[in-house]
């Protein structure tokens, strides 16, 4: 039934075995539930430090208050409810996050061999982490494309070439630029020399998929890939909920409605496409329908199953959430955004099961890259996370129940 590679188990052996040698503890002690869960607590400490280093690297340091904002942002992400809960259980989330964040940090510092190696470690915790190793490579490519794009714009400005006009003119300009850039052997060779460690890692991943006969090990019947496009919409809603101090405000709503009115034909087409994707590509995994220990079971049962029309009525919310997320990332280059959303699409859409744990990594990477919010919003966000964590742990510890066909105690959890 285990569907992930043994990274967590191998690393646990690397922690508990030396502990047994040094302290003379018996195998019963070092392999106890408490000791194994302690491994994830170590990862959580590492994640806190990595988040702080990433905020220092990603965010500019020109404001006097930015150091306080970075510390508050680090603390907020460290107690992000879905991640924080699994720090205390023997799940792969904390280790997966640690190696992925470490790989991202090394990528930002230009240590691409180390980044790819850490990306391999992340892959050993969860196979889909290969996407975030690709994101690291994409980060390098986006940087080079941004530099070339600026040069191209400057060149056109000096030559006073007539601008491309008409609908989707900006998209057409970028597409023309990408085609011209990718047909240059010199450009491709530069990108290859910068990203070859990641290319090697992807090659090894492809070998694994061929030899294994697929990306999943263990229980493959319950983890079949499909085109579950609404997963992207669920992620947008998830992000809007947990980042509401930054994404939801009267000003944002007014700006969105103004843009919808200005580009009503485009938004009408987006709405039609979204409705079609919800209609034709909504799936309900058997675990989602049967496992009443998880919050997603109740979200699905009480919202989507109770009212069939609800999945269509929420489409405007999905569109607003997607626009608000993209708007909050406008400080990043268009090529960075392109790489991020491609990776987000790749890591969420093939998943048939609606599971909030799958959203942790893309959410954290998104949250790292938006501009540092004001301190008041960060305090609000931190306070809300603290309340959600308190309620989650209270329900987990005190609201136990039993299934009719089992004597085991069941608990509500993410």
Number of C-alpha atoms within 10 A of each C-alpha: 8 10 15 19 18 15 18 25 16 12 13 19 15 11 16 21 16 13 16 16 10 9 9 12 15 13 11 9 15 21 17 13 12 13 17 22 18 19 23 24 20 14 19 24 14 18 23 18 15 21 25 20 16 22 24 16 13 15 15 11 13 8 8 8 12 19 15 12 21 24 14 20 23 23 17 21 22 21 19 22 21 20 22 18 18 20 23 17 18 19 15 21 25 27 27 24 24 25 26 28 26 22 27 27 23 19 21 17 11 13 13 23 17 16 27 29 17 21 28 25 21 29 25 23 27 22 18 19 22 24 18 24 29 21 23 27 25 21 21 19 19 21 14 15 21 15 10 16 17 11 12 13 11 12 12 13 12 9 9 9 9 8 11 11 10 8 9 9 12 13 10 14 13 14 12 11 15 14 10 11 16 11 10 10 10 11 15 13 11 12 16 15 10 17 21 15 19 25 17 12 19 18 12 13 17 14 12 13 14 11 10 11 10 13 19 21 16 12 12 14 8 15 17 14 16 13 17 22 21 25 25 20 22 18 25 22 20 18 23 21 13 16 18 16 18 21 20 15 11 8 10 16 14 11 13 17 14 12 12 15 12 11 11 13 11 13 16 12 11 15 17 13 12 19 19 13 15 20 13 12 16 16 19 14 14 11 15 22 15 10 12 17 17 17 17 20 18 16 12 15 15 11 13 15 15 10 11 10 11 12 16 17 11 15 19 15 15 22 19 21 24 18 16 21 20 16 14 16 18 13 12 13 13 15 19 21 17 13 19 22 17 14 19 21 16 15 21 25 19 16 20 24 24 22 19 16 12 17 22 20 20 20 19 18 17 18 20 20 16 19 17 21 15 14 16 11 16 21 16 14 21 20 13 18 20 16 11 16 18 13 12 18 14 12 14 17 12 10 11 12 13 11 10 7 6 8 9 10 9 15 16 18 17 17
